[in-house]
């Protein structure tokens, strides 16, 4: 993510539903520079170094949200990625390289607070960002009706959270900052 505070931060909305894409754009436009794309491939073509946050539909024809998220992570760019889905969270979200998970319909305060939270995470080191992303997925899963805490994926994510928490605590004790330089 670009860390300049001298420019308006850019959000890219990738969703195959025209109405939802435009609604999200209207909700964010007063505060952010907003670009939109109707599919994963178009979104990847629109993505550039100035993109700070991507709001990505999970279920799209062609390149799925998961495939698009993987391609974003493999690209030279480093935006935060929030999956926005009509489907409740399930344990598959631990396989998606995303920083947040929102369930449609998303209310304006939730949309804005998620974008703000993702932008603020850019100031932290990678360990804290990974911890916060995993914690966000846990919150989404607990909210969903499919919040099965007995799956291997969920148990592994809990182990990872605990490991990251210990690592962050160790950084605090040794005086290593969790804020990026």
C-alpha positions in Angstrom: 0.0 0.0 0.0 1.2 3.5 -0.7 1.8 5.3 2.5 1.6 8.9 1.4 -0.8 11.1 3.3 -0.5 13.9 0.7 -2.9 12.3 -1.7 -6.4 11.0 -1.6 -6.4 7.2 -0.9 -7.6 5.0 -3.7 -10.2 2.2 -3.4 -10.8 -0.3 -6.2 -14.2 -2.0 -6.1 -14.3 -5.3 -8.1 -17.9 -6.7 -8.3 -19.9 -8.2 -11.1 -23.1 -6.6 -9.8 -23.5 -3.2 -11.3 -25.9 -1.8 -8.7 -23.8 -2.9 -5.7 -20.6 -1.7 -7.3 -22.1 1.7 -7.9 -23.7 1.9 -4.4 -20.3 1.2 -2.8 -18.7 3.8 -5.0 -21.3 6.4 -4.0 -20.8 5.6 -0.3 -17.0 5.9 -0.5 -16.6 8.7 -3.2 -16.9 11.7 -0.8 -13.7 10.5 1.1 -11.7 8.4 -1.3 -10.7 8.2 -5.0 -12.8 5.2 -6.2 -12.3 3.1 -9.3 -14.5 0.1 -10.3 -14.2 -3.1 -12.3 -16.9 -5.5 -13.3 -14.7 -8.7 -13.1 -11.5 -10.0 -11.7 -9.6 -9.7 -14.9 -10.6 -6.1 -15.4 -9.8 -5.4 -11.8 -6.3 -6.8 -12.2 -5.8 -4.5 -15.2 -7.1 -1.5 -13.2 -4.8 -2.3 -10.2 -1.7 -0.1 -9.9 0.7 1.3 -7.3 -1.8 4.0 -6.2 -4.4 1.4 -5.2 -4.6 1.3 -1.4 -7.6 -1.0 -0.8 -9.5 -3.5 -3.0 -13.1 -4.4 -2.2 -13.5 -7.7 -3.9 -16.7 -9.8 -4.6 -16.1 -13.4 -3.7 -18.3 -15.0 -6.3 -17.9 -13.7 -9.8 -18.1 -15.4 -13.2 -14.7 -15.9 -14.8 -11.9 -15.2 -12.3 -13.4 -15.8 -8.9 -12.8 -13.4 -5.9 -10.4 -16.0 -4.4 -8.4 -16.3 -7.7 -8.4 -12.5 -8.0 -7.1 -12.1 -4.5 -4.3 -14.7 -5.2 -3.4 -12.8 -8.3 -3.3 -9.5 -6.4 -1.0 -10.9 -3.8 1.3 -12.3 -6.5 1.4 -9.0 -8.3 3.9 -6.2 -7.8 1.3 -4.2 -5.9 0.4 -4.4 -2.2 -3.1 -3.2 -1.5 -5.2 -4.4 1.4 -7.9 -6.7 0.2 -11.4 -7.1 1.7 -13.6 -9.8 0.4 -17.3 -8.7 0.1 -19.6 -11.6 -0.2 -23.3 -12.5 -0.3 -22.2 -15.8 1.3 -21.6 -16.1 5.1 -18.0 -16.7 6.1 -16.9 -20.3 6.1 -13.6 -21.9 7.0 -12.5 -21.5 3.3 -11.9 -17.9 4.1 -8.6 -19.0 5.8 -7.4 -20.0 2.3 -8.2 -16.6 0.8 -5.3 -14.1 0.9 -7.4 -11.2 2.2 -7.3 -8.8 5.1 -11.0 -8.6 5.9 -14.3 -10.3 5.1 -17.6 -8.5 4.8 -21.0 -10.0 4.3 -23.4 -8.3 1.9 -25.4 -6.2 2.3 -22.8 -4.0 3.8 -24.0 -0.9 5.7 -22.2 2.4 5.0 -20.6 2.6 8.5 -19.2 -0.9 8.2 -17.9 -0.3 4.7 -16.2 3.0 5.7 -14.8 1.6 9.0 -13.4 -1.4 7.2 -11.6 0.8 4.6 -10.3 3.1 7.4 -9.1 0.1 9.4 -7.3 -1.4 6.3 -5.6 1.9 5.6 -4.4 2.2 9.1 -2.9 -1.3 9.0 -0.5 -0.2 6.3 1.4 1.7 9.0 2.2 -1.6 10.9 4.8 -4.3 10.3 3.9 -7.5 8.4 3.5 -9.6 11.6 0.9 -7.3 13.0 -0.9 -7.0 9.7 -1.1 -10.8 9.4 -2.4 -11.0 13.0 -5.1 -8.4 12.3 -6.1 -10.1 9.0 -6.5 -13.5 10.7 -8.3 -11.9 13.6 -10.7 -10.2 11.2 -11.4 -13.6 9.5 -12.2 -15.1 12.9 -14.7 -12.3 13.6 -16.4 -12.9 10.3 -16.6 -16.6 10.9 -18.0 -16.2 14.4 -20.7 -14.0 13.0 -21.7 -16.5 10.3 -24.1 -19.4 10.7 -21.3 -21.7 9.5 -18.9 -20.7 12.3 -17.8 -24.3 12.9 -14.9 -24.1 15.4 -14.1 -27.8 15.1 -12.6 -27.9 11.6 -8.9 -28.4 11.0 -8.7 -25.0 9.2 -10.2 -23.2 12.2 -7.9 -25.0 14.7 -4.9 -24.2 12.5 -5.9 -20.6 12.3 -6.2 -20.4 16.1 -2.7 -21.9 16.5 -1.4 -19.3 14.0 -3.1 -16.5 15.9 -1.5 -17.6 19.1 1.9 -17.8 17.5 1.6 -14.3 16.0 0.4 -13.0 19.4 3.5 -14.4 21.1 5.7 -13.0 18.4 4.1 -9.5 18.8 4.4 -9.8 22.6 8.1 -10.6 22.1 8.5 -7.6 19.9 7.0 -5.4 22.6 9.3 -6.8 25.3 12.4 -6.4 23.2 11.3 -2.9 22.1 10.9 -3.8 18.4 8.2 -1.5 17.0 5.1 -2.9 15.2 5.1 0.2 13.1 6.7 0.1 9.7 9.5 2.5 8.9 
